[in-house]
Amino acid sequence: MEYLNLFLAVLPGLIIIIYIYNKDKYDKEPKKYILLATLLGVISCFPAVLFTLQFEQVLTVKIPEQMNLLQLVYFSFVAVAFSEEIAKYTLLKVFLFPKKVFDEPMDGIVYAVCVGMGFAILENILYVLEGGLQLALLRMFTAVPAHAVFGVFMGYYLGLAKIRKKQEQPFAQYYFMAVISAVVLHGAYDFFLFSNNILGLSILSFLGLMMAVSMSKKLIKEHLMNSPFKNDAP
């Protein structure tokens, strides 16, 4: 049973990596960089945990269900969302953004989603080994797709930043948007998810996730339409 749980913990992340790799139809990224992005996502878990522990020190309550509204906002948006997204963003920005193969807007989405999936795979393994099959099935349709969505938004703005930078146009604001968009989405998802003591509010996390998935598809389509390699495709 443990092997089945482990398989189910890893499977959704791999499926999303394959999906986003195949969506990049005009100029596919080298597989070694897809692997690198995924490994960077795994590595980002460790600084994210350290950041979270540091931010959690200001809280007097450690269990989300027992937090008041302000504590829950801080926990969701700062201790968790900011810690995790800034860790993913930093490794993505340092190790993949400068690469020559990062040469079209869609590349930002591809690499950011792969980083997100590396993070989600390790996080999923840790949760599932403790929570079992039921948790594995639940996270397959919630937490893992959520990390993919956060990656799409982060990568969308990093893709814009890279192209604007190459064109010698203003681009620094897109760095900020890459981080803040992922943090806001992640924080809102966690806030509604942790609000179990407020009747019906936790349902908004799933409704919000579905809306974000729909928006992500539009962002992917937009970057594909603006690919400089579109006319070169067979």
Helices and strands as residue ranges (DSSP letters): H 2-23, H 31-56, G 64-66, H 69-74, I 75-82, H 83-95, H 105-131, H 133-140, H 143-166, H 172-194, H 203-225, G 230-232
